[in-house]
Amino acid sequence: MNSKLHVVCDEGGKPLVMMLTEGQMSDHRGARLMFRALPKAKTLIADKGFDSDAFRAALKARGTEPCIPPTRSRKNPLN
């Protein structure tokens, strides 16, 4: 039994929103739940746990460039 802390920070690293979930929750689901809380930004930096086509497309649709390393299993090249 463990837990995971999802955090949205501003450009200075100040936490804006925090969400505590069970450790088994995927980063993708946490990102969906917190998406509306994301501040307007030119770039979003995240780890490869957030690498999904849907999340990248949602970010680009709101004018935010994703800075997320690809997972090893990614089959399509990143734009």
PyMOL Python script that loads the backbone (N, CA, C, O; Angstrom):
from pymol import cmd

cmd.read_pdbstr("""\
ATOM      1  N   MET A   1       0.852  -1.171   0.000  1.00  0.00           N
ATOM      2  CA  MET A   1       0.000   0.000   0.000  1.00  0.00           C
ATOM      3  C   MET A   1       0.899   1.236   0.000  1.00  0.00           C
ATOM      4  O   MET A   1       1.776   1.398   0.849  1.00  0.00           O
ATOM      5  N   ASN A   2       0.650   2.094  -0.977  1.00  0.00           N
ATOM      6  CA  ASN A   2       1.403   3.339  -1.048  1.00  0.00           C
ATOM      7  C   ASN A   2       0.515   4.432  -1.622  1.00  0.00           C
ATOM      8  O   ASN A   2      -0.658   4.198  -1.911  1.00  0.00           O
ATOM      9  N   SER A   3       1.067   5.611  -1.786  1.00  0.00           N
ATOM     10  CA  SER A   3       0.305   6.731  -2.325  1.00  0.00           C
ATOM     11  C   SER A   3       1.170   7.493  -3.310  1.00  0.00           C
ATOM     12  O   SER A   3       2.385   7.304  -3.371  1.00  0.00           O
ATOM     13  N   LYS A   4       0.524   8.359  -4.080  1.00  0.00           N
ATOM     14  CA  LYS A   4       1.212   9.154  -5.079  1.00  0.00           C
ATOM     15  C   LYS A   4       0.735  10.587  -4.942  1.00  0.00           C
ATOM     16  O   LYS A   4      -0.458  10.836  -4.767  1.00  0.00           O
ATOM     17  N   LEU A   5       1.658  11.521  -5.020  1.00  0.00           N
ATOM     18  CA  LEU A   5       1.321  12.936  -4.930  1.00  0.00           C
ATOM     19  C   LEU A   5       1.479  13.565  -6.311  1.00  0.00           C
ATOM     20  O   LEU A   5       2.574  13.578  -6.873  1.00  0.00           O
ATOM     21  N   HIS A   6       0.381  14.085  -6.854  1.00  0.00           N
ATOM     22  CA  HIS A   6       0.385  14.788  -8.132  1.00  0.00           C
ATOM     23  C   HIS A   6       0.397  16.278  -7.804  1.00  0.00           C
ATOM     24  O   HIS A   6      -0.408  16.738  -6.995  1.00  0.00           O
ATOM     25  N   VAL A   7       1.303  17.038  -8.424  1.00  0.00           N
ATOM     26  CA  VAL A   7       1.445  18.458  -8.105  1.00  0.00           C
ATOM     27  C   VAL A   7       1.532  19.282  -9.387  1.00  0.00           C
ATOM     28  O   VAL A   7       2.234  18.916 -10.329  1.00  0.00           O
ATOM     29  N   VAL A   8       0.808  20.399  -9.405  1.00  0.00           N
ATOM     30  CA  VAL A   8       0.915  21.390 -10.472  1.00  0.00           C
ATOM     31  C   VAL A   8       1.634  22.591  -9.870  1.00  0.00           C
ATOM     32  O   VAL A   8       1.211  23.130  -8.847  1.00  0.00           O
ATOM     33  N   CYS A   9       2.739  23.010 -10.520  1.00  0.00           N
ATOM     34  CA  CYS A   9       3.526  24.143 -10.029  1.00  0.00           C
ATOM     35  C   CYS A   9       3.536  25.263 -11.058  1.00  0.00           C
ATOM     36  O   CYS A   9       3.296  25.037 -12.244  1.00  0.00           O
ATOM     37  N   ASP A  10       3.817  26.471 -10.589  1.00  0.00           N
ATOM     38  CA  ASP A  10       3.973  27.596 -11.507  1.00  0.00           C
ATOM     39  C   ASP A  10       5.401  27.611 -12.041  1.00  0.00           C
ATOM     40  O   ASP A  10       6.196  26.721 -11.738  1.00  0.00           O
ATOM     41  N   GLU A  11       5.722  28.631 -12.840  1.00  0.00           N
ATOM     42  CA  GLU A  11       7.044  28.689 -13.472  1.00  0.00           C
ATOM     43  C   GLU A  11       8.187  28.823 -12.473  1.00  0.00           C
ATOM     44  O   GLU A  11       9.336  28.536 -12.809  1.00  0.00           O
ATOM     45  N   GLY A  12       7.892  29.251 -11.262  1.00  0.00           N
ATOM     46  CA  GLY A  12       8.919  29.364 -10.232  1.00  0.00           C
ATOM     47  C   GLY A  12       9.020  28.140  -9.347  1.00  0.00           C
ATOM     48  O   GLY A  12       9.827  28.117  -8.417  1.00  0.00           O
ATOM     49  N   GLY A  13       8.215  27.117  -9.616  1.00  0.00           N
ATOM     50  CA  GLY A  13       8.232  25.897  -8.817  1.00  0.00           C
ATOM     51  C   GLY A  13       7.310  25.932  -7.614  1.00  0.00           C
ATOM     52  O   GLY A  13       7.314  25.005  -6.805  1.00  0.00           O
ATOM     53  N   LYS A  14       6.511  27.000  -7.482  1.00  0.00           N
ATOM     54  CA  LYS A  14       5.570  27.109  -6.361  1.00  0.00           C
ATOM     55  C   LYS A  14       4.358  26.205  -6.618  1.00  0.00           C
ATOM     56  O   LYS A  14       3.709  26.333  -7.656  1.00  0.00           O
ATOM     57  N   PRO A  15       4.045  25.300  -5.695  1.00  0.00           N
ATOM     58  CA  PRO A  15       2.884  24.427  -5.872  1.00  0.00           C
ATOM     59  C   PRO A  15       1.582  25.229  -5.926  1.00  0.00           C
ATOM     60  O   PRO A  15       1.336  26.096  -5.088  1.00  0.00           O
ATOM     61  N   LEU A  16       0.752  24.921  -6.933  1.00  0.00           N
ATOM     62  CA  LEU A  16      -0.553  25.557  -7.088  1.00  0.00           C
ATOM     63  C   LEU A  16      -1.687  24.613  -6.695  1.00  0.00           C
ATOM     64  O   LEU A  16      -2.657  25.022  -6.056  1.00  0.00           O
ATOM     65  N   VAL A  17      -1.552  23.350  -7.085  1.00  0.00           N
ATOM     66  CA  VAL A  17      -2.576  22.335  -6.816  1.00  0.00           C
ATOM     67  C   VAL A  17      -1.868  21.042  -6.457  1.00  0.00           C
ATOM     68  O   VAL A  17      -0.870  20.679  -7.081  1.00  0.00           O
ATOM     69  N   MET A  18      -2.383  20.347  -5.452  1.00  0.00           N
ATOM     70  CA  MET A  18      -1.828  19.055  -5.060  1.00  0.00           C
ATOM     71  C   MET A  18      -2.972  18.057  -4.933  1.00  0.00           C
ATOM     72  O   MET A  18      -4.054  18.394  -4.453  1.00  0.00           O
ATOM     73  N   MET A  19      -2.722  16.826  -5.368  1.00  0.00           N
ATOM     74  CA  MET A  19      -3.735  15.777  -5.281  1.00  0.00           C
ATOM     75  C   MET A  19      -3.045  14.494  -4.822  1.00  0.00           C
ATOM     76  O   MET A  19      -2.080  14.050  -5.444  1.00  0.00           O
ATOM     77  N   LEU A  20      -3.532  13.907  -3.750  1.00  0.00           N
ATOM     78  CA  LEU A  20      -3.004  12.660  -3.216  1.00  0.00           C
ATOM     79  C   LEU A  20      -3.900  11.517  -3.688  1.00  0.00           C
ATOM     80  O   LEU A  20      -5.115  11.552  -3.493  1.00  0.00           O
ATOM     81  N   THR A  21      -3.291  10.499  -4.315  1.00  0.00           N
ATOM     82  CA  THR A  21      -4.059   9.358  -4.815  1.00  0.00           C
ATOM     83  C   THR A  21      -3.402   8.060  -4.355  1.00  0.00           C
ATOM     84  O   THR A  21      -2.314   8.066  -3.778  1.00  0.00           O
ATOM     85  N   GLU A  22      -4.079   6.959  -4.620  1.00  0.00           N
ATOM     86  CA  GLU A  22      -3.475   5.658  -4.353  1.00  0.00           C
ATOM     87  C   GLU A  22      -2.308   5.470  -5.314  1.00  0.00           C
ATOM     88  O   GLU A  22      -2.332   5.978  -6.435  1.00  0.00           O
ATOM     89  N   GLY A  23      -1.308   4.752  -4.881  1.00  0.00           N
ATOM     90  CA  GLY A  23      -0.098   4.566  -5.663  1.00  0.00           C
ATOM     91  C   GLY A  23      -0.303   3.859  -6.983  1.00  0.00           C
ATOM     92  O   GLY A  23       0.520   3.994  -7.889  1.00  0.00           O
ATOM     93  N   GLN A  24      -1.385   3.107  -7.113  1.00  0.00           N
ATOM     94  CA  GLN A  24      -1.644   2.362  -8.335  1.00  0.00           C
ATOM     95  C   GLN A  24      -2.266   3.228  -9.427  1.00  0.00           C
ATOM     96  O   GLN A  24      -2.371   2.787 -10.572  1.00  0.00           O
ATOM     97  N   MET A  25      -2.683   4.461  -9.093  1.00  0.00           N
ATOM     98  CA  MET A  25      -3.294   5.330 -10.100  1.00  0.00           C
ATOM     99  C   MET A  25      -2.238   5.748 -11.120  1.00  0.00           C
ATOM    100  O   MET A  25      -1.131   6.141 -10.751  1.00  0.00           O
ATOM    101  N   SER A  26      -2.582   5.662 -12.385  1.00  0.00           N
ATOM    102  CA  SER A  26      -1.635   6.030 -13.434  1.00  0.00           C
ATOM    103  C   SER A  26      -1.459   7.546 -13.496  1.00  0.00           C
ATOM    104  O   SER A  26      -2.343   8.306 -13.099  1.00  0.00           O
ATOM    105  N   ASP A  27      -0.315   7.962 -13.996  1.00  0.00           N
ATOM    106  CA  ASP A  27      -0.071   9.392 -14.180  1.00  0.00           C
ATOM    107  C   ASP A  27      -1.048   9.967 -15.198  1.00  0.00           C
ATOM    108  O   ASP A  27      -1.437  11.131 -15.096  1.00  0.00           O
ATOM    109  N   HIS A  28      -1.448   9.161 -16.180  1.00  0.00           N
ATOM    110  CA  HIS A  28      -2.411   9.627 -17.189  1.00  0.00           C
ATOM    111  C   HIS A  28      -3.734  10.025 -16.544  1.00  0.00           C
ATOM    112  O   HIS A  28      -4.300  11.068 -16.872  1.00  0.00           O
ATOM    113  N   ARG A  29      -4.219   9.207 -15.639  1.00  0.00           N
ATOM    114  CA  ARG A  29      -5.489   9.514 -14.968  1.00  0.00           C
ATOM    115  C   ARG A  29      -5.343  10.754 -14.079  1.00  0.00           C
ATOM    116  O   ARG A  29      -6.232  11.604 -14.047  1.00  0.00           O
ATOM    117  N   GLY A  30      -4.243  10.853 -13.371  1.00  0.00           N
ATOM    118  CA  GLY A  30      -3.998  12.035 -12.550  1.00  0.00           C
ATOM    119  C   GLY A  30      -3.945  13.296 -13.395  1.00  0.00           C
ATOM    120  O   GLY A  30      -4.455  14.341 -12.993  1.00  0.00           O
ATOM    121  N   ALA A  31      -3.323  13.199 -14.573  1.00  0.00           N
ATOM    122  CA  ALA A  31      -3.243  14.349 -15.475  1.00  0.00           C
ATOM    123  C   ALA A  31      -4.630  14.762 -15.953  1.00  0.00           C
ATOM    124  O   ALA A  31      -4.934  15.952 -16.033  1.00  0.00           O
ATOM    125  N   ARG A  32      -5.467  13.784 -16.270  1.00  0.00           N
ATOM    126  CA  ARG A  32      -6.847  14.102 -16.700  1.00  0.00           C
ATOM    127  C   ARG A  32      -7.614  14.809 -15.597  1.00  0.00           C
ATOM    128  O   ARG A  32      -8.339  15.768 -15.862  1.00  0.00           O
ATOM    129  N   LEU A  33      -7.463  14.347 -14.369  1.00  0.00           N
ATOM    130  CA  LEU A  33      -8.190  14.947 -13.250  1.00  0.00           C
ATOM    131  C   LEU A  33      -7.716  16.359 -12.936  1.00  0.00           C
ATOM    132  O   LEU A  33      -8.498  17.183 -12.462  1.00  0.00           O
ATOM    133  N   MET A  34      -6.452  16.645 -13.193  1.00  0.00           N
ATOM    134  CA  MET A  34      -5.893  17.955 -12.849  1.00  0.00           C
ATOM    135  C   MET A  34      -5.756  18.891 -14.052  1.00  0.00           C
ATOM    136  O   MET A  34      -5.283  20.017 -13.900  1.00  0.00           O
ATOM    137  N   PHE A  35      -6.157  18.451 -15.228  1.00  0.00           N
ATOM    138  CA  PHE A  35      -5.926  19.223 -16.449  1.00  0.00           C
ATOM    139  C   PHE A  35      -6.496  20.638 -16.373  1.00  0.00           C
ATOM    140  O   PHE A  35      -5.829  21.592 -16.773  1.00  0.00           O
ATOM    141  N   ARG A  36      -7.695  20.783 -15.875  1.00  0.00           N
ATOM    142  CA  ARG A  36      -8.320  22.111 -15.789  1.00  0.00           C
ATOM    143  C   ARG A  36      -7.585  23.039 -14.823  1.00  0.00           C
ATOM    144  O   ARG A  36      -7.703  24.260 -14.923  1.00  0.00           O
ATOM    145  N   ALA A  37      -6.837  22.469 -13.899  1.00  0.00           N
ATOM    146  CA  ALA A  37      -6.103  23.280 -12.917  1.00  0.00           C
ATOM    147  C   ALA A  37      -4.765  23.782 -13.466  1.00  0.00           C
ATOM    148  O   ALA A  37      -4.109  24.617 -12.844  1.00  0.00           O
ATOM    149  N   LEU A  38      -4.365  23.271 -14.629  1.00  0.00           N
ATOM    150  CA  LEU A  38      -3.089  23.703 -15.189  1.00  0.00           C
ATOM    151  C   LEU A  38      -3.163  25.172 -15.570  1.00  0.00           C
ATOM    152  O   LEU A  38      -4.106  25.582 -16.247  1.00  0.00           O
ATOM    153  N   PRO A  39      -2.192  25.976 -15.151  1.00  0.00           N
ATOM    154  CA  PRO A  39      -2.179  27.385 -15.541  1.00  0.00           C
ATOM    155  C   PRO A  39      -1.802  27.513 -17.012  1.00  0.00           C
ATOM    156  O   PRO A  39      -1.188  26.615 -17.589  1.00  0.00           O
ATOM    157  N   LYS A  40      -2.173  28.628 -17.604  1.00  0.00           N
ATOM    158  CA  LYS A  40      -1.760  28.898 -18.985  1.00  0.00           C
ATOM    159  C   LYS A  40      -0.239  28.961 -19.004  1.00  0.00           C
ATOM    160  O   LYS A  40       0.372  29.661 -18.196  1.00  0.00           O
ATOM    161  N   ALA A  41       0.362  28.232 -19.922  1.00  0.00           N
ATOM    162  CA  ALA A  41       1.823  28.189 -19.985  1.00  0.00           C
ATOM    163  C   ALA A  41       2.261  27.923 -21.415  1.00  0.00           C
ATOM    164  O   ALA A  41       1.528  27.308 -22.189  1.00  0.00           O
ATOM    165  N   LYS A  42       3.450  28.381 -21.765  1.00  0.00           N
ATOM    166  CA  LYS A  42       4.007  28.109 -23.085  1.00  0.00           C
ATOM    167  C   LYS A  42       4.460  26.659 -23.178  1.00  0.00           C
ATOM    168  O   LYS A  42       4.332  26.024 -24.225  1.00  0.00           O
ATOM    169  N   THR A  43       4.998  26.134 -22.055  1.00  0.00           N
ATOM    170  CA  THR A  43       5.560  24.784 -22.027  1.00  0.00           C
ATOM    171  C   THR A  43       5.159  24.073 -20.750  1.00  0.00           C
ATOM    172  O   THR A  43       5.082  24.689 -19.688  1.00  0.00           O
ATOM    173  N   LEU A  44       4.903  22.775 -20.850  1.00  0.00           N
ATOM    174  CA  LEU A  44       4.647  21.954 -19.668  1.00  0.00           C
ATOM    175  C   LEU A  44       5.748  20.904 -19.591  1.00  0.00           C
ATOM    176  O   LEU A  44       5.973  20.159 -20.545  1.00  0.00           O
ATOM    177  N   ILE A  45       6.427  20.849 -18.458  1.00  0.00           N
ATOM    178  CA  ILE A  45       7.489  19.865 -18.239  1.00  0.00           C
ATOM    179  C   ILE A  45       6.927  18.744 -17.369  1.00  0.00           C
ATOM    180  O   ILE A  45       6.378  18.993 -16.296  1.00  0.00           O
ATOM    181  N   ALA A  46       7.070  17.516 -17.839  1.00  0.00           N
ATOM    182  CA  ALA A  46       6.574  16.357 -17.089  1.00  0.00           C
ATOM    183  C   ALA A  46       7.480  15.166 -17.373  1.00  0.00           C
ATOM    184  O   ALA A  46       8.253  15.181 -18.331  1.00  0.00           O
ATOM    185  N   ASP A  47       7.381  14.135 -16.540  1.00  0.00           N
ATOM    186  CA  ASP A  47       8.194  12.951 -16.794  1.00  0.00           C
ATOM    187  C   ASP A  47       7.480  12.025 -17.776  1.00  0.00           C
ATOM    188  O   ASP A  47       6.342  12.277 -18.172  1.00  0.00           O
ATOM    189  N   LYS A  48       8.172  10.943 -18.165  1.00  0.00           N
ATOM    190  CA  LYS A  48       7.631  10.072 -19.214  1.00  0.00           C
ATOM    191  C   LYS A  48       6.359   9.339 -18.814  1.00  0.00           C
ATOM    192  O   LYS A  48       5.712   8.729 -19.666  1.00  0.00           O
ATOM    193  N   GLY A  49       5.986   9.382 -17.544  1.00  0.00           N
ATOM    194  CA  GLY A  49       4.718   8.792 -17.120  1.00  0.00           C
ATOM    195  C   GLY A  49       3.516   9.511 -17.730  1.00  0.00           C
ATOM    196  O   GLY A  49       2.407   8.978 -17.747  1.00  0.00           O
ATOM    197  N   PHE A  50       3.747  10.732 -18.234  1.00  0.00           N
ATOM    198  CA  PHE A  50       2.674  11.521 -18.838  1.00  0.00           C
ATOM    199  C   PHE A  50       2.712  11.461 -20.357  1.00  0.00           C
ATOM    200  O   PHE A  50       1.968  12.189 -21.013  1.00  0.00           O
ATOM    201  N   ASP A  51       3.553  10.618 -20.931  1.00  0.00           N
ATOM    202  CA  ASP A  51       3.686  10.515 -22.382  1.00  0.00           C
ATOM    203  C   ASP A  51       2.523   9.731 -22.977  1.00  0.00           C
ATOM    204  O   ASP A  51       2.510   8.500 -22.961  1.00  0.00           O
ATOM    205  N   SER A  52       1.555  10.463 -23.498  1.00  0.00           N
ATOM    206  CA  SER A  52       0.478   9.832 -24.250  1.00  0.00           C
ATOM    207  C   SER A  52       0.047  10.787 -25.351  1.00  0.00           C
ATOM    208  O   SER A  52       0.135  12.006 -25.206  1.00  0.00           O
ATOM    209  N   ASP A  53      -0.417  10.215 -26.451  1.00  0.00           N
ATOM    210  CA  ASP A  53      -0.872  11.043 -27.567  1.00  0.00           C
ATOM    211  C   ASP A  53      -2.015  11.956 -27.144  1.00  0.00           C
ATOM    212  O   ASP A  53      -2.056  13.120 -27.541  1.00  0.00           O
ATOM    213  N   ALA A  54      -2.949  11.437 -26.338  1.00  0.00           N
ATOM    214  CA  ALA A  54      -4.112  12.221 -25.921  1.00  0.00           C
ATOM    215  C   ALA A  54      -3.701  13.417 -25.063  1.00  0.00           C
ATOM    216  O   ALA A  54      -4.210  14.522 -25.256  1.00  0.00           O
ATOM    217  N   PHE A  55      -2.788  13.205 -24.120  1.00  0.00           N
ATOM    218  CA  PHE A  55      -2.358  14.297 -23.252  1.00  0.00           C
ATOM    219  C   PHE A  55      -1.583  15.338 -24.052  1.00  0.00           C
ATOM    220  O   PHE A  55      -1.777  16.539 -23.864  1.00  0.00           O
ATOM    221  N   ARG A  56      -0.710  14.883 -24.939  1.00  0.00           N
ATOM    222  CA  ARG A  56       0.049  15.809 -25.780  1.00  0.00           C
ATOM    223  C   ARG A  56      -0.894  16.635 -26.654  1.00  0.00           C
ATOM    224  O   ARG A  56      -0.706  17.843 -26.795  1.00  0.00           O
ATOM    225  N   ALA A  57      -1.906  15.994 -27.241  1.00  0.00           N
ATOM    226  CA  ALA A  57      -2.866  16.704 -28.100  1.00  0.00           C
ATOM    227  C   ALA A  57      -3.669  17.727 -27.299  1.00  0.00           C
ATOM    228  O   ALA A  57      -3.913  18.835 -27.778  1.00  0.00           O
ATOM    229  N   ALA A  58      -4.077  17.367 -26.094  1.00  0.00           N
ATOM    230  CA  ALA A  58      -4.839  18.298 -25.253  1.00  0.00           C
ATOM    231  C   ALA A  58      -3.999  19.514 -24.894  1.00  0.00           C
ATOM    232  O   ALA A  58      -4.504  20.637 -24.877  1.00  0.00           O
ATOM    233  N   LEU A  59      -2.720  19.296 -24.608  1.00  0.00           N
ATOM    234  CA  LEU A  59      -1.828  20.416 -24.296  1.00  0.00           C
ATOM    235  C   LEU A  59      -1.665  21.328 -25.509  1.00  0.00           C
ATOM    236  O   LEU A  59      -1.767  22.549 -25.393  1.00  0.00           O
ATOM    237  N   LYS A  60      -1.412  20.733 -26.665  1.00  0.00           N
ATOM    238  CA  LYS A  60      -1.219  21.526 -27.874  1.00  0.00           C
ATOM    239  C   LYS A  60      -2.481  22.301 -28.241  1.00  0.00           C
ATOM    240  O   LYS A  60      -2.395  23.421 -28.745  1.00  0.00           O
ATOM    241  N   ALA A  61      -3.655  21.711 -27.992  1.00  0.00           N
ATOM    242  CA  ALA A  61      -4.919  22.382 -28.289  1.00  0.00           C
ATOM    243  C   ALA A  61      -5.108  23.641 -27.451  1.00  0.00           C
ATOM    244  O   ALA A  61      -5.796  24.571 -27.872  1.00  0.00           O
ATOM    245  N   ARG A  62      -4.507  23.674 -26.281  1.00  0.00           N
ATOM    246  CA  ARG A  62      -4.620  24.874 -25.441  1.00  0.00           C
ATOM    247  C   ARG A  62      -3.415  25.797 -25.586  1.00  0.00           C
ATOM    248  O   ARG A  62      -3.277  26.771 -24.846  1.00  0.00           O
ATOM    249  N   GLY A  63      -2.538  25.481 -26.551  1.00  0.00           N
ATOM    250  CA  GLY A  63      -1.401  26.346 -26.828  1.00  0.00           C
ATOM    251  C   GLY A  63      -0.193  26.105 -25.956  1.00  0.00           C
ATOM    252  O   GLY A  63       0.659  26.984 -25.823  1.00  0.00           O
ATOM    253  N   THR A  64      -0.102  24.924 -25.355  1.00  0.00           N
ATOM    254  CA  THR A  64       1.024  24.576 -24.482  1.00  0.00           C
ATOM    255  C   THR A  64       1.871  23.505 -25.154  1.00  0.00           C
ATOM    256  O   THR A  64       1.360  22.468 -25.577  1.00  0.00           O
ATOM    257  N   GLU A  65       3.152  23.762 -25.247  1.00  0.00           N
ATOM    258  CA  GLU A  65       4.069  22.792 -25.848  1.00  0.00           C
ATOM    259  C   GLU A  65       4.493  21.771 -24.792  1.00  0.00           C
ATOM    260  O   GLU A  65       5.035  22.159 -23.757  1.00  0.00           O
ATOM    261  N   PRO A  66       4.259  20.474 -25.027  1.00  0.00           N
ATOM    262  CA  PRO A  66       4.692  19.468 -24.056  1.00  0.00           C
ATOM    263  C   PRO A  66       6.194  19.230 -24.126  1.00  0.00           C
ATOM    264  O   PRO A  66       6.761  19.091 -25.209  1.00  0.00           O
ATOM    265  N   CYS A  67       6.823  19.183 -22.975  1.00  0.00           N
ATOM    266  CA  CYS A  67       8.240  18.823 -22.849  1.00  0.00           C
ATOM    267  C   CYS A  67       8.260  17.558 -21.995  1.00  0.00           C
ATOM    268  O   CYS A  67       8.502  17.595 -20.789  1.00  0.00           O
ATOM    269  N   ILE A  68       7.996  16.433 -22.672  1.00  0.00           N
ATOM    270  CA  ILE A  68       7.821  15.146 -21.998  1.00  0.00           C
ATOM    271  C   ILE A  68       8.673  14.119 -22.738  1.00  0.00           C
ATOM    272  O   ILE A  68       8.489  13.931 -23.940  1.00  0.00           O
ATOM    273  N   PRO A  69       9.590  13.457 -22.061  1.00  0.00           N
ATOM    274  CA  PRO A  69      10.378  12.439 -22.758  1.00  0.00           C
ATOM    275  C   PRO A  69       9.488  11.260 -23.163  1.00  0.00           C
ATOM    276  O   PRO A  69       8.557  10.909 -22.438  1.00  0.00           O
ATOM    277  N   PRO A  70       9.771  10.653 -24.312  1.00  0.00           N
ATOM    278  CA  PRO A  70       8.955   9.522 -24.766  1.00  0.00           C
ATOM    279  C   PRO A  70       9.246   8.257 -23.963  1.00  0.00           C
ATOM    280  O   PRO A  70      10.354   8.056 -23.464  1.00  0.00           O
ATOM    281  N   THR A  71       8.240   7.426 -23.853  1.00  0.00           N
ATOM    282  CA  THR A  71       8.445   6.114 -23.232  1.00  0.00           C
ATOM    283  C   THR A  71       9.150   5.206 -24.239  1.00  0.00           C
ATOM    284  O   THR A  71       9.137   5.475 -25.441  1.00  0.00           O
ATOM    285  N   ARG A  72       9.750   4.152 -23.755  1.00  0.00           N
ATOM    286  CA  ARG A  72      10.423   3.208 -24.655  1.00  0.00           C
ATOM    287  C   ARG A  72       9.454   2.529 -25.603  1.00  0.00           C
ATOM    288  O   ARG A  72       9.836   2.121 -26.700  1.00  0.00           O
ATOM    289  N   SER A  73       8.197   2.406 -25.185  1.00  0.00           N
ATOM    290  CA  SER A  73       7.222   1.697 -26.015  1.00  0.00           C
ATOM    291  C   SER A  73       6.566   2.585 -27.075  1.00  0.00           C
ATOM    292  O   SER A  73       5.744   2.099 -27.851  1.00  0.00           O
ATOM    293  N   ARG A  74       6.915   3.883 -27.124  1.00  0.00           N
ATOM    294  CA  ARG A  74       6.313   4.785 -28.126  1.00  0.00           C
ATOM    295  C   ARG A  74       6.681   4.306 -29.517  1.00  0.00           C
ATOM    296  O   ARG A  74       7.852   4.097 -29.833  1.00  0.00           O
ATOM    297  N   LYS A  75       5.636   4.132 -30.359  1.00  0.00           N
ATOM    298  CA  LYS A  75       5.850   3.613 -31.705  1.00  0.00           C
ATOM    299  C   LYS A  75       5.917   4.728 -32.750  1.00  0.00           C
ATOM    300  O   LYS A  75       6.583   4.581 -33.774  1.00  0.00           O
ATOM    301  N   ASN A  76       5.229   5.841 -32.492  1.00  0.00           N
ATOM    302  CA  ASN A  76       5.247   6.922 -33.470  1.00  0.00           C
ATOM    303  C   ASN A  76       6.229   8.021 -33.046  1.00  0.00           C
ATOM    304  O   ASN A  76       6.378   8.301 -31.857  1.00  0.00           O
ATOM    305  N   PRO A  77       6.888   8.631 -34.017  1.00  0.00           N
ATOM    306  CA  PRO A  77       7.835   9.704 -33.664  1.00  0.00           C
ATOM    307  C   PRO A  77       7.111  10.925 -33.127  1.00  0.00           C
ATOM    308  O   PRO A  77       5.964  11.179 -33.492  1.00  0.00           O
ATOM    309  N   LEU A  78       7.772  11.679 -32.264  1.00  0.00           N
ATOM    310  CA  LEU A  78       7.189  12.888 -31.704  1.00  0.00           C
ATOM    311  C   LEU A  78       7.386  14.039 -32.663  1.00  0.00           C
ATOM    312  O   LEU A  78       8.393  14.121 -33.367  1.00  0.00           O
ATOM    313  N   ASN A  79       6.405  14.930 -32.680  1.00  0.00           N
ATOM    314  CA  ASN A  79       6.503  16.112 -33.536  1.00  0.00           C
ATOM    315  C   ASN A  79       7.162  17.227 -32.767  1.00  0.00           C
ATOM    316  O   ASN A  79       7.346  18.321 -33.301  1.00  0.00           O
TER     317      ASN A  79
END
""", "prot")
cmd.dss("prot")
cmd.show_as("cartoon", "prot")
cmd.util.cbc("prot")
cmd.orient("prot")
